[in-house]
Amino acid sequence: MPEYNFDGLVGPTHNYGGLSPGNVASLSHEGQVSNPRKAALQGLEKMRFVRSLGAGQAVLPPQPRPSLRLLRELGFGAAGTSDEEVLAAAAQGNDQLLRLCSSASAMWTANAATVAPSDDTADRRLHLTPANLQAMFHRSIEAGTTHAVLRAIFADEARFAVHAPLPGGGQLADEGAANHTRLRTSAGALHLFAWGRRALGGEARGPQRFPARQTLEASQAVARRHRLHPAAVVFAQQHPDGIDAGAFHTDVVAVGSGRLLLMHELAFVDPEAVIGALRTALGDELRVLVASEKELPVADAVASYPFNSQLLDLPDGRTVLVAPEESRDMISAHRFLERAVAEGAIAEVHYLDVRESMNNGGGPACLRQRIVLSDEERAAVAARVFLDDALAAELATWIGRHYRDKLLPADLADPSLARESLTALDELTTILRVGNVYDFQQ
């Protein structure tokens, strides 16, 4: 069963709003000029490259931003108020709320959902749970649209179970696949769920500088929903020192695929115990390569994202890594990846330019959701989301027609930007054949 990388198309309002405490890159680039067109094309070029290697590639659409519906719900405009008046009121009344309602953060689809392939589930259906992203307001507003998009794409209920996001507040805060890794050997598959805090009792040392977003209870609920066997699940606590260093999600300091796990020693509390649990389930076929703090300081890992990269198991049997250029430029990160190649853990590292995303705190791994599909399941997807040359060319033309090449946070109050964004997304739903998945289309 091949794996498909569902990459999020970068939205037209891509900007550096500095909205994410704990995300060092996001905070450090706050207020700088962004280039939405370049960002979207960089993402599309990464998709094309991954496909050229022989890996499965698909796309997910952006979300409507600014969210005029939400701004109205927040009181910026009475009944009959025009969109222009809503934006003006929001910009004057609370600029921070306008930025929160305009974020293009849905581009990082590693946070879109957690997925369990049909091979692993008790009912032999593919299970998807959209993340509620309760820890951050600007991300929590994505969950409803993500649910609608996934239901439109994976519409065959005989094959796919698309759950609603987990209910409740911070006790069930779920960050999606950014804190989830599926590994597989001849012994079977194992799902590694990472969590940052306990919400319903129990002692666990937490970070002191930045918030722990994922709860253990949310991870446990997703595993139950997806009907995973208890023996095929490991729950591991994120290391508080890693979170405080900027590893707000586990995929900043660990990445795994198939028989391989690359991780920093500050990825998990008691890494030896975590590795032991994985080996007990998966056997000696599992290979784990650990970067020590001495070899690769966690600050360097957070700055260059060698772990927030894509491990790809290719049809020819090789495993390669698609990493950001920053990992090549950072000496310690580059040396660690060179060691991974020299020791045979991976065959090759490909460095790509995704700087517009990196400046906002998202590397290659953030930009994709991994979904394993059988040939029959792929055929059951009617939406035009699997990338081919024709779709890639059409998306590039669409981006060039609708996206700006310069954007500041202050530009979010421009009514023209809102019109441009909604027009673009309305057209995109036709291109991708996903139907009317947006609130403004209802």
C-alpha positions as CSV (number, residue, x, y, z in Angstrom):
1,M,0.0,0.0,0.0
2,P,1.7,3.2,-1.1
3,E,1.9,6.4,0.9
4,Y,0.7,9.7,-0.5
5,N,1.9,13.1,0.7
6,F,-1.1,15.4,0.9
7,D,0.5,18.8,0.8
8,G,-1.3,22.0,1.8
9,L,-1.4,24.7,-0.9
10,V,-0.2,27.9,0.7
11,G,-3.0,30.4,1.0
12,P,-3.2,33.9,-0.6
13,T,-2.9,35.6,2.9
14,H,0.4,34.0,3.8
15,N,2.0,36.6,6.1
16,Y,4.4,36.8,9.1
17,G,2.0,37.5,11.9
18,G,4.1,36.0,14.7
19,L,1.0,34.3,16.1
20,S,2.5,31.1,17.6
21,P,4.1,31.1,21.0
22,G,6.7,28.3,21.2
23,N,7.4,28.6,17.4
24,V,10.8,30.4,17.4
25,A,10.8,31.1,13.6
26,S,7.3,32.4,13.6
27,L,8.0,34.8,16.5
28,S,11.4,36.0,15.1
29,H,9.9,36.9,11.7
30,E,6.9,38.8,13.0
31,G,6.0,41.8,10.8
32,Q,8.4,41.1,8.0
33,V,7.3,41.2,4.3
34,S,6.1,37.9,3.0
35,N,5.6,36.8,-0.6
36,P,2.5,34.6,-0.9
37,R,3.0,33.9,-4.6
38,K,6.6,32.7,-4.0
39,A,5.5,30.7,-1.0
40,A,2.8,28.9,-2.9
41,L,5.1,28.2,-5.8
42,Q,7.9,26.9,-3.5
43,G,5.4,24.5,-2.0
44,L,4.2,23.4,-5.4
45,E,7.8,22.8,-6.6
46,K,8.4,20.6,-3.6
47,M,5.3,18.6,-4.5
48,R,6.6,18.2,-8.1
49,F,10.0,17.1,-6.8
50,V,8.6,14.5,-4.4
51,R,6.4,13.1,-7.2
52,S,9.5,13.0,-9.6
53,L,11.2,10.7,-7.0
54,G,8.4,8.2,-7.4
55,A,6.5,9.0,-4.2
56,G,2.8,9.5,-4.1
57,Q,1.7,13.2,-4.1
58,A,-1.6,15.0,-3.6
59,V,-2.8,18.4,-2.6
60,L,-5.2,19.9,0.0
61,P,-6.8,23.4,-0.6
62,P,-6.1,26.4,1.6
63,Q,-8.8,27.8,3.9
64,P,-10.8,31.1,3.4
65,R,-8.9,33.9,5.0
66,P,-9.6,36.4,6.3
67,S,-12.5,34.5,7.9
68,L,-15.2,37.1,7.5
69,R,-17.7,34.7,9.1
70,L,-15.6,34.6,12.3
71,L,-15.0,38.3,12.3
72,R,-18.8,38.9,12.2
73,E,-19.3,36.3,15.0
74,L,-16.8,38.3,17.0
75,G,-19.0,41.4,16.7
76,F,-17.2,43.3,13.9
77,G,-20.3,44.2,12.0
78,A,-24.1,44.0,12.6
79,A,-26.5,42.5,10.2
80,G,-26.2,44.0,6.7
81,T,-22.7,45.3,7.3
82,S,-20.5,45.0,4.2
83,D,-17.3,43.0,4.2
84,E,-15.3,46.2,3.8
85,E,-16.9,47.6,7.0
86,V,-16.2,44.4,8.9
87,L,-12.5,44.5,7.9
88,A,-12.3,48.2,8.8
89,A,-13.9,47.7,12.2
90,A,-11.6,44.7,12.9
91,A,-8.5,46.6,11.9
92,Q,-9.5,49.6,14.1
93,G,-10.9,47.6,17.0
94,N,-8.3,44.8,17.4
95,D,-5.5,44.3,14.9
96,Q,-4.4,41.1,16.6
97,L,-7.8,39.5,16.1
98,L,-7.7,40.4,12.4
99,R,-4.3,38.8,12.1
100,L,-5.6,35.7,13.9
101,C,-8.5,35.4,11.5
102,S,-6.3,35.9,8.5
103,S,-3.6,33.4,9.1
104,A,-2.7,31.0,6.3
105,S,-1.5,28.4,8.8
106,A,-3.7,25.6,7.3
107,M,-0.8,25.3,4.8
108,W,0.9,23.1,7.4
109,T,-1.2,20.0,6.9
110,A,0.8,17.8,9.2
111,N,-1.5,19.4,11.7
112,A,-4.6,18.8,9.6
113,A,-5.4,15.4,11.0
114,T,-4.2,12.0,12.3
115,V,-4.6,9.1,10.0
116,A,-4.6,5.3,10.5
117,P,-4.4,3.1,7.3
118,S,-7.0,0.4,6.7
119,D,-4.3,-2.2,7.2
120,D,-4.0,-1.2,10.9
121,T,-7.6,-0.7,12.0
122,A,-10.1,-3.2,13.4
123,D,-12.8,-2.4,10.8
124,R,-10.4,-2.3,7.9
125,R,-11.3,1.3,7.0
126,L,-9.0,4.2,6.7
127,H,-9.6,6.5,9.7
128,L,-9.0,10.2,9.7
129,T,-9.5,12.6,12.7
130,P,-9.1,16.3,11.9
131,A,-7.1,18.0,14.7
132,N,-9.1,20.4,16.8
133,L,-5.9,22.5,17.4
134,Q,-7.3,23.9,20.6
135,A,-4.0,25.3,21.8
136,M,-3.9,28.2,19.4
137,F,-6.9,30.3,18.4
138,H,-5.8,31.0,14.8
139,R,-5.4,27.3,14.3
140,S,-8.5,26.1,16.1
141,I,-10.6,27.8,13.5
142,E,-9.3,25.5,10.9
143,A,-11.0,22.3,12.2
144,G,-14.5,22.7,10.7
145,T,-13.2,23.4,7.2
146,T,-10.6,20.6,7.4
147,H,-13.4,18.2,8.4
148,A,-15.5,19.4,5.4
149,V,-12.6,19.1,3.0
150,L,-11.6,15.6,4.2
151,R,-15.2,14.4,4.0
152,A,-15.4,15.7,0.4
153,I,-12.2,13.9,-0.6
154,F,-12.8,10.7,1.3
155,A,-16.5,10.4,0.7
156,D,-16.9,6.6,0.4
157,E,-18.0,5.6,3.9
158,A,-17.5,2.0,3.1
159,R,-13.8,2.6,2.9
160,F,-13.2,5.8,4.8
161,A,-14.2,6.9,8.3
162,V,-13.8,10.7,8.6
163,H,-14.4,11.6,12.2
164,A,-15.3,15.0,13.6
165,P,-12.6,16.8,15.5
166,L,-12.3,15.8,19.2
167,P,-14.8,17.6,21.3
168,G,-14.1,19.7,24.4
169,G,-11.5,22.3,25.3
170,G,-7.9,22.2,26.3
171,Q,-8.2,18.8,28.0
172,L,-8.5,17.2,24.6
173,A,-6.1,19.5,22.7
174,D,-5.1,17.6,19.5
175,E,-2.3,18.8,17.2
176,G,-2.7,16.1,14.5
177,A,0.0,14.1,12.8
178,A,2.8,16.6,13.9
179,N,2.8,14.5,17.1
180,H,2.2,11.1,15.5
181,T,4.5,8.7,13.6
182,R,3.6,5.4,12.0
183,L,6.4,2.8,11.8
184,R,6.3,-0.6,10.2
185,T,8.5,-3.7,10.1
186,S,7.7,-7.4,9.2
187,A,6.4,-7.6,12.8
188,G,3.6,-5.2,11.9
189,A,2.8,-1.5,12.2
190,L,3.1,0.7,15.3
191,H,1.7,4.1,16.0
192,L,3.8,6.4,18.1
193,F,1.7,9.2,19.7
194,A,3.6,12.0,21.4
195,W,2.0,14.2,24.1
196,G,3.2,17.2,26.0
197,R,0.9,17.3,29.1
198,R,-1.6,15.3,31.1
199,A,-5.0,17.1,31.4
200,L,-7.0,14.8,33.6
201,G,-4.7,13.9,36.5
202,G,-1.2,12.4,37.0
203,E,2.2,14.0,37.5
204,A,4.3,15.0,34.5
205,R,7.0,17.6,34.4
206,G,6.1,20.3,31.9
207,P,7.9,23.0,30.0
208,Q,8.6,26.3,31.7
209,R,9.0,28.7,28.8
210,F,6.5,27.6,26.1
211,P,3.2,25.8,26.3
212,A,2.8,22.0,25.8
213,R,0.0,21.7,23.2
214,Q,-0.9,18.0,22.8
215,T,-2.6,16.2,25.7
216,L,-2.1,12.5,26.5
217,E,-5.9,12.2,26.7
218,A,-6.3,13.5,23.1
219,S,-3.8,11.0,21.8
220,Q,-5.5,8.2,23.6
221,A,-8.9,9.2,22.2
222,V,-7.6,9.3,18.7
223,A,-6.1,5.8,19.0
224,R,-9.4,4.4,20.3
225,R,-11.4,6.1,17.6
226,H,-9.1,4.7,14.9
227,R,-9.7,1.2,16.4
228,L,-6.0,0.5,16.8
229,H,-4.9,-2.5,18.8
230,P,-3.4,-1.5,22.2
231,A,-0.3,-3.5,21.4
232,A,0.2,-1.4,18.3
233,V,0.3,1.9,20.1
234,V,3.0,3.7,22.2
235,F,2.4,7.0,24.0
236,A,5.5,9.0,24.7
237,Q,5.9,12.3,26.5
238,Q,7.6,15.1,24.6
239,H,10.7,16.3,26.4
240,P,9.9,19.6,28.2
241,D,13.4,20.9,27.5
242,G,12.8,20.2,23.8
243,I,9.5,22.2,23.9
244,D,11.2,25.1,25.7
245,A,13.8,25.1,23.0
246,G,11.2,25.5,20.3
247,A,10.2,21.9,19.5
248,F,6.5,22.8,19.9
249,H,5.6,19.6,17.9
250,T,7.4,16.3,17.9
251,D,8.1,16.5,14.2
252,V,10.6,19.3,14.9
253,V,12.9,16.8,16.6
254,A,11.9,13.4,15.3
255,V,10.8,11.9,12.0
256,G,10.1,8.3,11.2
257,S,9.0,6.1,8.3
258,G,8.9,2.3,7.8
259,R,11.8,0.8,9.6
260,L,13.6,4.0,10.4
261,L,13.3,6.6,13.2
262,L,15.6,9.7,13.3
263,M,15.3,11.6,16.6
264,H,17.0,14.1,18.8
265,E,17.8,13.0,22.4
266,L,15.4,15.8,23.6
267,A,12.5,14.5,21.5
268,F,11.1,12.4,24.3
269,V,11.3,12.0,28.1
270,D,13.4,8.9,28.8
271,P,14.4,8.2,25.1
272,E,15.9,4.8,26.0
273,A,12.6,3.6,27.3
274,V,10.7,4.9,24.3
275,I,13.2,3.1,21.9
276,G,12.9,0.0,24.0
277,A,9.1,0.0,23.7
278,L,9.4,0.5,19.9
279,R,11.8,-2.4,19.6
280,T,9.7,-4.7,21.7
281,A,6.8,-4.1,19.3
282,L,8.7,-4.0,16.0
283,G,11.8,-6.1,16.6
284,D,15.4,-5.6,15.5
285,E,14.4,-4.5,12.0
286,L,13.7,-1.1,13.5
287,R,16.6,1.3,13.1
288,V,16.8,4.3,15.4
289,L,19.4,7.1,14.8
290,V,19.7,9.5,17.7
291,A,21.4,12.9,17.6
292,S,22.9,13.9,20.9
293,E,22.8,17.4,22.2
294,K,26.6,17.5,21.8
295,E,26.4,16.4,18.1
296,L,23.4,18.6,17.2
297,P,22.4,21.2,19.7
298,V,18.6,21.3,19.9
299,A,18.7,25.1,19.2
300,D,20.4,24.2,15.9
301,A,17.8,21.5,15.1
302,V,15.0,24.1,15.8
303,A,16.7,26.7,13.6
304,S,17.4,24.4,10.6
305,Y,14.7,21.6,10.8
306,P,16.7,18.5,9.8
307,F,14.0,16.4,11.5
308,N,11.1,18.4,10.1
309,S,11.9,16.8,6.8
310,Q,10.3,14.2,4.6
311,L,11.4,10.6,4.9
312,L,10.3,8.9,1.7
313,D,10.3,5.2,1.1
314,L,10.6,5.0,-2.7
315,P,9.4,2.3,-5.1
316,D,13.0,1.2,-5.8
317,G,13.5,0.3,-2.1
318,R,15.6,3.4,-1.1
319,T,14.7,5.7,1.7
320,V,15.6,9.4,1.1
321,L,15.1,12.6,3.0
322,V,13.8,15.8,1.6
323,A,15.2,18.6,3.8
324,P,15.1,22.4,3.8
325,E,18.2,24.3,2.6
326,E,18.7,25.5,6.1
327,S,19.7,22.0,7.2
328,R,22.5,22.1,4.7
329,D,23.6,25.6,5.8
330,M,23.7,24.7,9.5
331,I,27.0,22.8,10.0
332,S,25.8,20.6,12.9
333,A,22.6,19.6,11.1
334,H,24.4,18.9,7.9
335,R,26.9,16.7,9.7
336,F,24.2,14.7,11.3
337,L,22.4,14.1,8.0
338,E,25.7,13.2,6.4
339,R,26.2,10.6,9.2
340,A,22.7,9.2,8.5
341,V,23.8,8.7,4.8
342,A,27.2,7.3,5.7
343,E,25.7,4.8,8.2
344,G,23.2,3.7,5.6
345,A,20.1,4.9,7.4
346,I,19.1,6.9,4.4
347,A,20.3,6.7,0.8
348,E,20.4,10.4,0.0
349,V,19.4,13.9,1.2
350,H,17.7,16.3,-1.2
351,Y,17.8,20.0,-0.1
352,L,14.9,22.2,-1.3
353,D,14.1,25.9,-0.9
354,V,10.9,26.3,1.2
355,R,12.1,29.5,2.9
356,E,8.8,31.3,2.9
357,S,7.4,28.5,5.0
358,M,10.5,28.1,7.1
359,N,10.4,31.7,8.1
360,N,7.0,31.1,9.6
361,G,8.1,28.0,11.4
362,G,7.2,25.1,9.0
363,G,9.6,22.9,7.2
364,P,8.9,20.2,4.5
365,A,7.3,17.8,6.9
366,C,4.9,20.5,8.2
367,L,3.6,21.0,4.7
368,R,2.3,17.4,4.2
369,Q,-0.1,14.9,5.6
370,R,0.9,11.3,5.1
371,I,-1.9,9.0,4.0
372,V,-1.5,5.3,3.1
373,L,-4.0,4.2,0.4
374,S,-4.5,0.9,-1.3
375,D,-5.1,1.1,-5.1
376,E,-8.8,0.5,-4.5
377,E,-9.0,3.3,-1.9
378,R,-7.2,5.7,-4.3
379,A,-9.6,4.8,-7.0
380,A,-12.5,5.6,-4.7
381,V,-11.4,9.2,-4.4
382,A,-13.3,11.2,-7.0
383,A,-11.7,14.5,-6.2
384,R,-8.9,15.7,-8.5
385,V,-6.3,16.0,-5.8
386,F,-3.6,13.6,-6.9
387,L,-0.8,15.6,-8.5
388,D,0.1,15.0,-12.2
389,D,1.7,17.3,-14.7
390,A,-1.6,18.8,-15.9
391,L,-2.8,19.6,-12.4
392,A,0.6,21.0,-11.4
393,A,0.6,23.3,-14.4
394,E,-2.9,24.4,-13.8
395,L,-2.2,25.2,-10.1
396,A,0.9,27.2,-11.1
397,T,-1.2,29.3,-13.5
398,W,-3.8,29.7,-10.8
399,I,-1.3,30.9,-8.3
400,G,0.2,33.4,-10.7
401,R,-3.2,34.8,-11.5
402,H,-4.5,35.3,-8.0
403,Y,-1.5,35.7,-5.5
404,R,0.3,38.8,-4.5
405,D,4.1,38.9,-4.4
406,K,4.3,41.2,-1.4
407,L,2.3,41.2,1.8
408,L,2.6,42.9,5.2
409,P,0.3,42.2,8.2
410,A,-1.1,45.7,7.8
411,D,-2.4,44.7,4.3
412,L,-4.8,42.2,5.9
413,A,-7.3,45.1,6.4
414,D,-7.4,45.6,2.6
415,P,-10.8,44.5,1.3
416,S,-9.3,43.8,-2.1
417,L,-7.1,41.1,-0.5
418,A,-10.2,39.4,0.9
419,R,-12.0,39.5,-2.4
420,E,-8.9,38.2,-4.2
421,S,-8.6,35.3,-1.7
422,L,-12.2,34.2,-1.8
423,T,-12.3,34.4,-5.7
424,A,-9.2,32.3,-5.9
425,L,-10.5,29.6,-3.5
426,D,-13.9,29.5,-5.2
427,E,-12.1,28.8,-8.5
428,L,-9.8,26.2,-6.8
429,T,-12.7,24.1,-5.6
430,T,-13.7,23.6,-9.2
431,I,-10.2,22.7,-10.2
432,L,-9.9,20.1,-7.5
433,R,-13.5,18.9,-7.8
434,V,-14.2,19.0,-4.1
435,G,-17.5,20.8,-4.3
436,N,-18.6,23.6,-2.0
437,V,-16.5,23.0,1.1
438,Y,-16.2,26.6,2.2
439,D,-18.7,28.5,4.4
440,F,-18.9,31.4,1.9
441,Q,-20.0,29.0,-0.8
442,Q,-23.0,27.7,1.2
